[in-house]
Amino acid sequence: MDEQVLSALREVFGERLFTSHEQRICYSYDATGKMFLPEAVVFPVSAEEVRRTVLLANEHRFPVVPRGAGSGFSGGSLPVRGGLVLSTERMDRILSIDEENLVAVVEPGVVTETLKAEARKRGLFYPPDPASIKFCTIGGNIAECAGGMCAVKYGVTRDYVRGLEVVLGTGEFVRTGVSTVKGVVGYDLTRLLVGSEGTLGIVTKAVLKLIPLPEAAATILSFFRNNHDGSKAVVGIFGERITPCALELMDRTAIDCVRENAGLPVPEDAGCALLIEVDGPKQSVTGEADRVEQACRKYGAIEVSRAADAEGRERLWTLRRSISPALRKVNPVKINEDIVVPRSRLPEMLAFLGDLASRKRLKIVNFGHAGDGNIHVNLMISGTDEEERIRADEAVAEVFRKTVSLGGTISGEHGIGIAKAPFLEMEVGPLGVSVMKRLKRCFDPNGILNPGKIFVEEEVVSR
Amino acid sequence: MKREDFTTLTAACAKCGTCRTVCTLYPERKAEISVARGKITLVEAAFSDRDGNAEALQEALSDCILCGKCERECPNQVAVEEIIMKGRADLAEKLGIPAWKQVVFGKVMPSVTARNVTRTAATAAQKVFLRRVPTGSGLHYRFPEAFGLSGRTVPALPGKSFLGSLPPGEAVRGEVVLFVGCVFDHVFPQVGRAAYETLRLSGKGISVFRDAPCCGLPALVSGDRLSALRCVEENVRRLSDASPERIVFPCGSCLVMFRRNMLFLLPSGHPLHGEAVRVADRCVDYASFLLETDVLSRLPDRPKGEWAGQVGYHDPCHLSGTLGKGPEGREVLRRTVGDSYSELRGAELCCGYGGTFNIRDYPTSAKIGQNKVSVAAGGGAAVIATACSGCILQMRDMAARTDPSLRVVHIAELVSKAFSSR
């Protein structure tokens, strides 16, 4: 980006254009910990500014990388080819919450928890709840199709996006989808854009579906001797025809990480824990919780506890929440994958992961959203042992192959970004990749938007 | 500080972004450079790139209130405050410390005589240059707009400091030492006095650390490591010699300096480290000491409605952060004002003072502070009670600007009043 481009951007953005080395460093990373320095950063406050930016980019051929809060785990917001980072953090207004039609209209920089809290005040519910909920943005959630704990019952971001306003890679401004419950007018561009990782368009406004806030909830924590019993219980709970709103599994290594500061007693022989939450009308919650407890016992739970008040539920949840931060105790560097398999294949997948860890002499901690078959496979490595790093890379490839062979998917909610680009074809096949690339060319013929993501084109070099 | 030492501290940051949720400054700046993740990455980059600009890094590290909320929220417990303070010190050593700070931190703060001389001059100056404004918390002076301080108010400096009003002769000895702190000695001597009188009700032998150097925090946060070190070395030596059971702090900022920051300056290996740890272990906040010695059990039954309006407790970041203090101040207040106590709306919101931050960027500091007091007042508070000198300076200034009927006091003032109205 030369001085001519920068002065054109300055004309649009004034002080909202950052070019200093220090300011650029602060937009060079995300939660992957990788760094790629952008040439400049802009903070649009309107769709028109986004449009003008993309038009300039087409004219002068520089990359534009949209960014929300930089909380992603696959590198979606990293400017791997340099160019301009377009931060949506100042487009952060909730434009309306329509209590009659149950829709919210928001700008992309709204923090997910802010929207949830506003909805909650009105007795409404915006379900998606990625772990970074307190700081991640709706725009980033849409780009990566974020999920979360309650996806098992309520679905993921995709299920709550009714319509979008988007600036395409061409600089054209398009409205997609509807603000009604139904709509089949032409291709469903909305669903195509959700999860497209900022490679097809930049969302400037989103119409989101809200639902009534569930009246009550109960949380059950069960310990099992091993993953086998625990994962059988997961399947068993659904066999009872209950859909919990969260069903989290923690394996032995995960439990061991938090045993001391779990804030509650953990049985000595616990090799697997399930944290299950049911919600709904008050009358039905108690009955469902009873049946969940029975199912856990039937599959060999060694201890079951339950809480129905907010404080008690929070106490049970601390076990789950304390895992991620405690992982550093195992090893300092985390390679974090988020594979999904059909629920019924969980026992097989978990057995495979246990075997893989011993075969590859690696520390692998598994936990996550077992209710939807989504396991966060965390390979914990020293980061200083090159040979260990190679074994870890081989293990990741094996995990992905096994996942696909079980009918699963290699990313449930983190996206492909740069982290999983080499494995895209493994899952969707060469023709799948080809169709995707053709779509990309149609939306963004000059390759302006977020280049270097999803597809492997050329070697990406970290700074 | 050595590169490896910084690397050990910064490596714990996973770049997850959790610090964005609690950063006091982020909502004002809306830029990643204001949050811990950004600053830590800059420090890391400064070590890896030789073309880094030290002035720009200094600017970035200075733009922080050091409220420590990010450190508390951080899933990996990254020592953000330590990184920023040490980074500021390294940069100050490289780039130099402004002349006025050298005089204040190097000469005035460590010496009780120099502080007294300065105070006399300041008392005279404020009467000449500033305009008087009465407020709910007493007389304040307002800076004229021409000073470029956009209407800032400062408390009227009283005729005598707290220590100046004590009879001469008492040395630091006995079971319990009161470390009153510069602000509660000179600016708000009524707080120093209230703390002293109420501590005496514990029945313990209380002595006041009369010619104490400054705690060193203002110098440390400004990057003036040498001046800070002079303060803490002398404090440790003197307190170590006196060897009291307890050292009580009415000011949360002085306390965090003694309990934690002092050890950044006197790390293991330093000849004074062992003594510093022993001193630090005996330091306690005012409210905890009152509860520990059960002073409040001697309070008479209170008639209802004696306190005009609701009284709430503001959490000073320096107490609620690393030190985890908060329930103690509330408990003292609840037992002191009875039914008038009510949880302050936005109690945990930072007041935005940040010491040198308030001087560096007064408009932003004031915006955060005005929000703080208006949230509290909106929740019905008539009195904000707290336990830190910085918070009191800031919230009184903010109240004077927005709602002069709102009173801002130290909890010791209310405790003292409750006892005296027996």
Interface residues (C-beta under 8 A of the other chain):
Chain A: F18 S20 H21 E22 Q23 I25 C26 Y27 S28 Y29 D30 A31 T32 G33 M35 F43 A69 G70 S71 E89 R90 S132 K134 F135 C136 S324 P325 R328 P332 K334
Chain B: A11 A12 A14 K15 C16 G17 T18 R20 T21 K30 A31 E32 I33 R37 G38 T41 L42 A45 D51 G52 N53 A56 L57 E59 A60 P75 N76 Q77
